[in-house]
C-alpha cells in the first residue's frame, strides 16, 4: 500500500518543499489501506537530508493542511511516532470500492471498509504498532482506552511566538544586551548591518579603557581612528554586530597615537636627525649637543 500512498502524494498533495519530502518519507512506510505509518524525527531528518527543526516545521504544516494526523495514543517500533494520512486513506478506500464494484458488476463492494476513519488495531500489530502504555498516577486518573472507531485527530501544538518563517527552521535569538540600533537589520535573531550604522557598544567602551587605548590615543585620536575605520569599511557587505565589534577593536589596537614630539629635537638645533646617521649615532649627537649648550654657570 505504500505505492498507492506515494502516488497520492505525487499526484494530489498540495505540500511543497521540505513538507513534501517528509510526507513522501512517511508514505513510504505505509503498511496497508489504512495509510498508517511510523517514523521518528531523527529518521525523517536523515532520509530527507534536512535538520530536525525543518522536519518539525514541515510536520506542523502538514497537520494544519489536514494531509497528516498524529495518533498519539499509538506507538510504533522503537517508540517512534505513529502518523495517519487521512486524505490518502479516503482516496485508497474509494479506489478499492470502485474496483470491487466493477468486478461484481455493480453490486455492493464486499470486504472494503466504508470509512477510512475506522482503524483496525489487530492489523497494525504485525507491523509493530501498538497502543501506548500510560502509567498510573496518583494525581491523574488513567484515561479510558479509546475505542477502535471514531479515533480523533490530534490538534497541532500552538506555534511559539517569535520570528518564525514558514519555510526555514528557527534560529537562536540575538544577544539582548546589544543595543537596538545594531538589531535593525535582524531577520532571524542575528544582527546584520553596514559598518556605517554600527555603534560602539558598552562592552567595547569597557575594553578601550581596560586596554589603555583611550589613554594612548585620547578622545580626538579615538574619534579619528573610528572615522578612518568607517571610511575603509563603507564598501564592505553588512555583517553581524559582533563581527564589526571585533574588527573595530583590531583596528583601534593597531592605530598609532597622534603626532608625538620628535625625540631628536634639541633647543637651538635642527629638529631632524642628520641624514645617513643610525639611531644610536643620532642619540649620541643629541646628548653631546645638550652637553655643549651653555648653562650660565661657566667661569
C-alpha positions in Angstrom: 0.0 0.0 0.0 3.0 2.3 0.3 3.0 2.7 -3.5 -0.6 3.9 -3.5 0.2 6.4 -0.7 3.2 7.7 -2.5 1.3 8.0 -5.7 -1.4 10.1 -3.9 1.4 12.4 -2.6 2.9 12.9 -6.1 -0.5 13.4 -7.8 -2.8 15.1 -5.3 -0.9 16.5 -2.3 -0.7 20.3 -2.0 2.5 20.2 0.1 5.7 21.8 -1.2 9.5 21.7 -0.4 10.6 20.0 2.8 7.0 19.2 3.7 6.5 17.2 0.5 9.7 15.2 1.1 8.6 14.5 4.7 5.2 13.3 3.5 6.8 11.1 0.9 9.0 9.5 3.6 6.0 8.8 5.8 4.1 7.4 2.9 7.0 5.1 2.1 6.3 3.2 5.4 2.5 2.9 5.0 1.6 -0.7 5.8 -2.0 -1.2 4.5 -5.0 0.6 3.1 -5.5 2.4 6.5 -2.5 4.6 5.4 -0.9 4.5 8.9 2.8 4.8 9.1 5.5 5.3 11.8 8.7 7.4 11.9 10.9 9.4 14.3 12.1 13.0 13.8 15.7 11.8 13.5 14.9 9.2 10.9 12.9 11.7 8.8 15.7 14.2 9.0 18.2 11.6 7.9 16.0 10.4 4.9 15.2 13.9 3.8 18.7 15.4 4.4 17.1 18.2 6.4 17.5 19.4 10.0 15.3 18.2 12.8 13.8 21.7 13.2 12.9 21.8 9.5 11.2 18.4 9.7 9.2 19.6 12.8 8.1 22.7 10.9 7.1 20.5 7.9 5.0 18.2 10.1 3.2 21.2 11.6 2.3 22.5 8.2 1.0 19.0 7.1 -1.1 18.7 10.3 -2.6 22.2 9.6 -3.3 21.3 6.0 -5.2 18.1 7.0 -2.9 15.8 5.0 -1.4 14.2 8.1 -2.7 13.1 11.5 -0.7 12.2 14.6 -2.0 9.3 16.6 -0.5 10.0 20.0 -2.3 7.0 21.6 -0.4 4.6 19.5 3.4 3.9 19.4 5.5 2.4 16.6 8.7 0.3 16.7 11.4 1.7 19.0 8.8 4.0 20.5 8.5 6.0 17.3 5.6 8.4 16.4 2.6 7.0 14.5 1.1 9.0 11.7 -2.0 8.6 9.5 -2.7 10.1 6.1 -6.5 10.6 6.2 -7.0 12.1 2.7 -4.8 9.4 1.1 -6.7 6.7 3.1 -10.0 8.1 1.8 -8.7 8.1 -1.8 -7.4 4.5 -1.5 -10.7 3.3 0.0 -12.7 5.0 -2.8 -10.5 3.4 -5.4 -10.9 0.0 -3.9 -14.7 0.4 -3.8 -14.9 1.4 -7.4 -12.7 -1.6 -8.4 -14.8 -4.0 -6.4 -18.0 -2.7 -7.9 -16.6 -3.2 -11.4 -15.6 -6.7 -10.6 -19.0 -7.5 -9.1 -20.9 -5.9 -11.9 -22.4 -3.1 -9.9 -23.1 -5.0 -6.7 -22.1 -3.6 -3.3 -18.4 -3.9 -2.5 -17.7 -6.7 -0.1 -14.8 -6.6 2.4 -14.0 -2.9 1.6 -14.3 -0.6 4.5 -16.9 2.1 4.2 -14.8 4.8 6.0 -11.1 5.0 6.5 -11.6 6.5 9.9 -12.3 3.0 11.4 -8.9 1.7 12.5 -8.2 -1.9 12.9 -5.5 -2.3 15.6 -5.3 -6.1 15.0 -4.0 -5.5 11.5 -1.4 -2.9 12.8 0.2 -5.2 15.5 2.0 -7.2 12.8 3.9 -4.0 11.9 5.0 -3.3 15.5 2.3 -0.6 16.0 0.6 -0.9 19.4 -1.4 1.2 21.9 0.7 3.5 24.1 1.0 2.4 27.7 0.1 5.2 30.1 1.5 4.8 33.7 -0.8 5.1 36.7 -0.5 8.4 38.6 -1.9 9.5 42.0 -2.5 13.0 40.7 -4.2 12.0 37.4 -6.7 9.3 36.7 -5.8 7.0 33.8 -7.8 7.8 30.7 -10.1 5.0 29.4 -9.0 3.2 26.3 -10.0 4.9 23.1 -12.3 2.6 21.0 -11.1 1.4 17.7 -13.7 3.6 15.8 -14.1 7.3 15.7 -10.4 8.0 16.6 -10.0 11.7 16.9 -7.3 13.7 15.2 -4.7 15.3 17.3 -4.8 19.1 17.4 -1.4 20.6 16.4 0.6 22.3 19.1 0.5 26.1 19.2 3.4 27.7 17.4 5.7 29.5 19.8 6.0 33.3 19.5 9.0 34.9 17.8 10.3 35.4 14.4 9.5 32.1 12.7 9.3 31.6 9.0 7.2 29.0 7.2 10.0 27.5 5.1 13.1 27.8 7.3 13.9 26.5 10.7 14.0 28.8 13.7 17.4 30.1 14.8 18.7 31.4 18.1 17.8 34.8 19.4 20.2 37.7 19.4 22.0 38.8 22.5 19.6 41.1 24.3 22.3 43.2 25.8 23.1 44.5 22.3 21.8 48.0 21.5 18.6 48.2 19.5 20.4 50.2 16.8 22.6 47.2 16.0 19.4 45.0 15.5 17.7 47.0 12.8 18.6 44.6 10.0 18.0 41.4 12.1 15.6 39.0 10.4 16.1 35.8 12.4 17.9 36.9 15.5 21.4 37.7 14.1 22.1 41.4 13.6 23.3 42.2 10.1 24.1 45.9 9.3 26.6 48.0 7.4 29.7 49.4 9.1 28.4 53.0 8.9 25.5 52.2 11.2 27.3 50.0 13.7 27.7 51.8 17.1 30.3 51.2 19.8 28.6 49.1 22.5 29.2 49.3 26.3 31.4 46.2 26.2 33.7 47.8 23.6 33.8 51.0 25.7 35.0 49.0 28.7 37.6 47.2 26.5 39.0 50.6 25.3 39.6 51.7 28.9 40.9 48.4 30.2 43.4 48.0 27.3 44.6 51.6 27.7 43.7 52.7 24.2 41.8 55.7 25.5 44.8 57.0 27.4 47.1 56.2 24.5 45.0 57.8 21.7 42.9 60.3 23.6 39.4 61.3 22.7 40.4 63.0 19.5 42.7 60.2 18.4 40.0 57.6 19.1 37.4 59.6 17.1 39.9 59.9 14.2 40.6 56.1 14.3 36.8 55.5 14.3 36.3 57.8 11.3 39.1 56.1 9.3 37.7 52.6 10.2 34.2 53.6 8.9 35.7 55.1 5.7 37.7 51.9 4.9 34.7 49.6 5.8 32.0 51.6 4.0 32.2 49.4 0.8 32.0 46.1 2.6 28.9 44.0 2.8 26.8 44.1 6.0 27.9 41.9 8.8 26.7 40.9 12.3 27.3 43.4 15.1 29.7 41.1 16.8 31.9 40.8 13.7 32.0 44.6 13.3 33.0 45.0 17.0 35.9 42.5 16.7 37.1 44.2 13.5 36.8 47.7 15.1 38.8 46.6 18.2 41.6 45.2 16.0 41.7 48.4 14.1 42.0 50.6 17.2 44.7 48.3 18.7 46.9 48.9 15.6 46.2 52.7 15.4 49.2 54.9 16.2 49.0 57.7 18.7 48.6 61.2 17.2 51.8 63.3 16.5 54.3 62.7 19.3 57.2 65.2 19.9 60.4 64.4 17.9 62.9 62.7 20.2 65.8 64.1 18.2 64.7 67.8 18.6 67.2 69.8 20.7 66.8 73.5 21.6 68.6 75.7 19.1 69.4 72.8 16.8 67.9 71.2 13.7 64.8 69.1 14.7 65.6 66.4 12.2 68.2 63.8 12.7 71.3 64.2 10.4 71.0 62.3 7.2 72.8 58.9 7.0 73.1 58.5 10.8 71.9 55.4 12.6 69.6 55.7 15.6 72.5 55.2 18.1 74.6 57.9 16.4 71.6 60.3 16.4 71.0 59.8 20.1 74.7 60.3 20.8 74.8 63.5 18.8 71.7 64.8 20.6 73.3 64.1 24.0 76.6 65.9 23.0 74.6 68.8 21.8 72.9 69.2 25.2 76.3 69.0 27.0 77.7 71.7 24.8 74.7 74.0 25.5 75.6 77.0 27.8 74.1 76.6 31.3 75.2 80.0 32.8 77.5 78.5 35.4 80.6 78.7 33.4 83.5 80.8 34.9 
